Amino acid sequence: MKKFSSVIAPRFAIWPTLPPSIHLKEDNAWLPFPLNQENCRIFSRARQAIWSACKALDLGSGDTVLVPAYHHGSEVEALVQAGLTVKYYEINDALEPDEVTLLPLLDENVKALYLIHYLGFPQDGAFWRKWCDDRNLLLIEDAAQAFLTTKDDTPVGAFGHMAVFCLYKTYGIPDGGAVVSIKPPQPPQLRAESGYWRMVKRHLNWIATRRGEVGFFHALVKPAIAWWKRTNDRPHAEFDMGNPDTPPSVMSSKLLPKLLCQETARKRRNNYEFLLEHLAGMVPRQFAYLPEGACPFAFPLEVQDAQQFLARLRRRGILGLLFWINPHPSLPVEDFPRSRFLRERVLALPVHQELTERDMLRIVRAVRECSASLPTQFAAVV
């Protein structure tokens, strides 16, 4: 009976959900960075924004960009498709670039440094902008997971010659990748897709957090989806760029102004801090403190066997995510042990703004049940 109850339980995923009531809301006049900038352009995907912005900045064949070995892969593919050569650097123990590591990589072909703000935690954009200016390099800030994050009251991305954001990682819209640049690209020219089906899926995900029956249906179809993925195995399909001239869907353009809210970052911070209070013993030390201004994308856990742990969580209705398990195929994985460790051992839990304290408590309990055999002590959950 207990096993059956877990199957029909509500389900919580990393991606922000979309409440059906959003269609009744008025548009919000508040526009955060970079949406309030004249040099901001919005594409369907952030990777398309990267490609287009590189072209506008005259980056291409013969130019090299320094990219962290710990990356998703789609951003690297966009750089490669734009004609750039990629040189990888290892991040340091604080998940930051290391000057000592970067300097030997510099030559006359290096034109840019690619800086990633992991999980919405801000890097020191001001420092790296000066570092790049001193060497006549462009700073590209990847804030795909850091929309709404600030550092010292300055929005993440404001220091870059170019910065990119994934809007759909913060709000439950079908798509949307924004770029702000000192030399902005032309707006995308293709006809926008409706985005209707992807909107419906986000609505269903919202319902699944409240109705176990929807979660039960998900549990039934999940094995079939997993079988299809194994049968049609394309580990790097997630890097596909599509047409770089693709605008955001009609539904995304319609819904984003209704979803924008100044309380979003606070709600995400509260959810992160709740998990941090109760699961601190499992958090990578780089994320054991939530810096002022951070708008967290997810909550990281470090475990011995992330794949198995995710499967155990999934049986309890928690759909975590193993970040960036498949790097870009051009990366020599063995040469970057810290990045490899992070890929294999760090998974993420949801903290998005649609989750309630009751939902967060359920996530904590699920993690504790899954880790009962681990020698880790947790704070008591009230």
N, C-alpha and C positions, 0 to 999 in steps of 0.2 A: 504493500500500500504506500509506504514511504517513497519507494522508487517511482511509482506511478504519479504520486503527488508532485514530485520534482519535475516530471515530464510536462505536466500541465501548468506549471508555475509560470508567472510572467517572465519575460525575457528582456535583458538589458544589454545593449550593444554600445560599442565605442561611438558610433556615428550619431549626431544629434537627430532627434526625431522631429516630427512635424505635427503639432496638434491640429485637428480639423477646424477648430474654432478660429484659426489664424485668418481664415477667409473673411471673417466678420470684422477684423480690426482695421483701423485707419492706418494710413502710412505714417511712419515716424519721421519727424523732421530732422532728427539727429543723424548726422553722417560722420562716422569715425574715419580716421586715417586708414587707408589712402583714398577712400571714396570721396573725400572732400577736397581732393586735389585736382586741378585742371589737367595735370599731366598723368592722370590715372586712366587706364584702359582695362576693360573687362572682357575676358574671353571665356569659352566654355571650360577650359582646363588650364591650370597654372603652367603646365608644360608648354602649351601653345603660346601663353604669354611670354615665357622665357625665350622661346625661339624667335618670336616677333620682336621682342625688345633687343635681343642680341643683333638682329639684322639692322634695327634702327640705330644702334650704337656703332655700326660698322665693324662688329666683331665677326670673324669668319675664318676662312682658309688662311693658314699660316699663323693664326693666333692661338695662344695656349691659356687655359684657365686652371687655377689651382683649386681642386675640389676635395672635400673631406672623404675619406674612405668609408665613413659611416654615413650612408645616404640611402635614399629610396631606390633610385635608378631611373625613374622617369625624367628627373631633372637633368641627369647626365645624358640621357638619350636626346633630350631637346638640345643640349649644348653640342653634342656630336652631329645631330641633324643640321644644326646651324653652321657646321663646318669647322668648329673649334676642335683643338686637340686638348685632351684632359690629362693633367698630371695630378695624381692623388697624394694627399698628405694625411698622416695619422693625427687624430685629435689627441690632446693630452688627457691626463687623468681627470681634469675638470670638464672634459668634453669641449674644449676650446682649441683653436689653432695654436700652434707653438712656434714662436719666432725662430727658434733654433732649428726646427724641422723645416720651416718654410724657406729660409734663406738659401740653402743649397739647391733648391728647386728653381730659383729665379734665373732667367736668362733673357736675352733680347726679345724672345717670342712671347713671354708671359705678359699678358695684358690685363688679367683680372684675378681677384681672389673671391671665391665662393664661400659664403659664411652662412651656416644653418643655425637657426634658433630652435633647438630641440625641445619638443613637447610644450612649446609656448614659454620656455625659460629664456630670458633675454641674454644675448651675448653683449659684449662691450662694443657696440657699433661705433661710438665716437673714437675709441682707441684704434679700431681697425680702419676707419676712414682716414685718420691721420697717417697710419702706417702705409696705406695704399697711396695717399697723396704724396708722401715723401718718396715713393718709388715710381710715381707716374703710372699707377695701376688703377683700374676700376674696381670698386667694391660692389659685389652683387650679394644682396641680403635675401636669403630664403626664409621667409616668414610664413610658409605654408601652414605650419602648425601654431602660428603665433599672431594671428589676427586679433586685435584688441590689446595686445601686450604693450606695455610701456617700460622704459627704464629711465629713472630720474625725470619722470613726467614727459619724456619724449617718446613718441610712438616708435616701436620697432620698425625698421625699414626706412626711417627718415634720414639716416646717415648714408645710405647706399646711393651710388650713382644709379642703381636699379634695384628694386625690391619686388618680390612676388608673394602673393597671398592666396590661400585656398579658402574661399568664403564658405564652401559647403562643409568644411571641417569644423566650423563654428556654428553654423545655422543649418537647419534641415532642408535646404534647397537642393534641387536635383544636380546642379553644377554651378560653376562660377570661379574663375581664377583671375585675380586682379594683379596688375603690374603698374608701378609708378617708376618713372625714369626721367633722367635729365634730358633725354631725347626720346620722347614717347613714340611708339609705333602708331601706325594708322589703326583706327578701330576696325575690328573684323567685319568683313563685307558679306559673308554668306548669309543665307536666310536662316533665322533661328528656328531650331526644332521646338516642338511644343513642351517637351519635358513632362508631359502629363503622367505617363506610366511611372516614371521615377518619383514623381510627386506622390502618387498613390502608394508606392512602396514605403515612402517615408511616413505617410499617414498610418499604414499598417504596422510599421515598427513602433509608432507611438501607442497604438492600441495594444500591441503585444506587451508593452510595459505595464498594462493595467488589466488585461484580460488573458487568463491562462489558456483559454481555448485557442487563441491565435498562436500563442507559444507552442501549444500542442501540435497544431497544424505544421508549424515550422519544424518541429522535431520529426514529424512524419516525412517531410519532403527532404530534409537535410541529407539523409543517406543517398538519395537519388542524385542530389546536386554534387555530393562528394564523389560519387561514382563517375558522373559525367566529367568532372574536372580531372580525375585520374585518367580517364579514357582519352581525353583531349588535352593531355598535359602540355602546356606551353608556359614554363616558369617565368618567361620574360614578357608574356603578353601584357602584363600590367604596365609595361613601359611604352606601349603603343601611343603615338602622339596624336593620330588623327590629323585632320586638316587644320593647320595653324590659323586659318582664317575663320574659325568657327566661333560665333558669338554665344553668350549664355542663352539658355533656353528661355522661352516665353514665360514659363512658370517661375523660373528663378528670378527673372527681372521683375515679375509681378509681386512675388512673395518677399523678397529681401527687404524692401522698405517697411513692410509690416513686421518683420522679425527683428530688425535692428533695435537694440535696447541697451541703455547704459547700465542696466543691472546684470547683463550677461556675464561679464568678467567676475563680478562679485560672487554670483551663484556658482560659477565653476571653481573659484578659489575656495568657497565654503565646502564644496563637495570634496575637493582635493584634501583640504585640511582635516576633514572628518576621517577620510581613509588614512591619512598620515598619522592621526592620533592613535588609530587602532592597529595599523599594519606597519608601523615604522621599522620593525625588525627585518622586513623583507624588501625595503626600498633601497635601490642603489644610492650610495651616499651623495652622489651629485644632485639627487632630487629629494634629499631628506629635509631640505629647507625650501619653502616657497618664497622666492624673493618678491619684494614689493613691486607691484605693477604687472606681475606675470598673469596671463590668462591661460591656464593649463589646458592643453588639448586632451590629455589622458593622464592616468596615474600608473607609474611603472612599478613592476615587481621583478625582483631578481630571483630566479629559481634554477635548480639543477637541470631539470628536464622541462623546458617551457612547453614543448608540444604536448606532452602528457598532462601537464598541469592545466593547459587550456582545455583539453578534452574533458577533464574532470570538472572544471568550471562550467563547461557547456552543458553538462548533464544536470547542472543545478540552475540553469537559466541565465548564466553570465557569459556573454559572448565577448571574451577578451580578444586581444590581437597580438600576434607576434610581429613586432616591427621589422620591416625591411629584411626579411629572411633571405630574399634573393637580390643580391647587389647587382649592379650593372655588370654584364659579362666581361667588360674590359678590365674589371678590377682584379688584380692578383691577390686573392683573398688571404693567402698564407703570409703575405708581406705585411699585413696590418692586423696583428693579433688582438689589439684592444677592440677594434671595430668588429672583428669576428666574434669575440666574446659577447659583445652587446647584442649582436644579431641572434645568437644562439640561446642567450640566457635571460634577456629582458623582455617581458611581455607587458601589455598595457590593459588597464581597466577603465571603464567609462566614468567620466565626471561631468558630462554635459549638463546644461542648465535646465533641461526638462526633468531631471531626476530629483526626487524628493529625499528628505532625510530617511524616510522609511525605506526607500529604494537603496540608499547607501548602506543602511544597516544590513539589508539582505545581502549585498555584495560582500560586506565584511564577514558575515557568517559563512557564506559560501567559500571564501578564501580560507577561513579557519578550518572548515571541514576538510577541504582539499589538502591542507598542509598539516593535518593532525599528526602525521608521522614524521614531520620535520622538527628538528631541535631548535625551534624558534618560539620565543615567548611574545605574547601579544598583550596589549592593554585590554582590560575587561570591557566588554561591550554591554552597555546598559540597555 
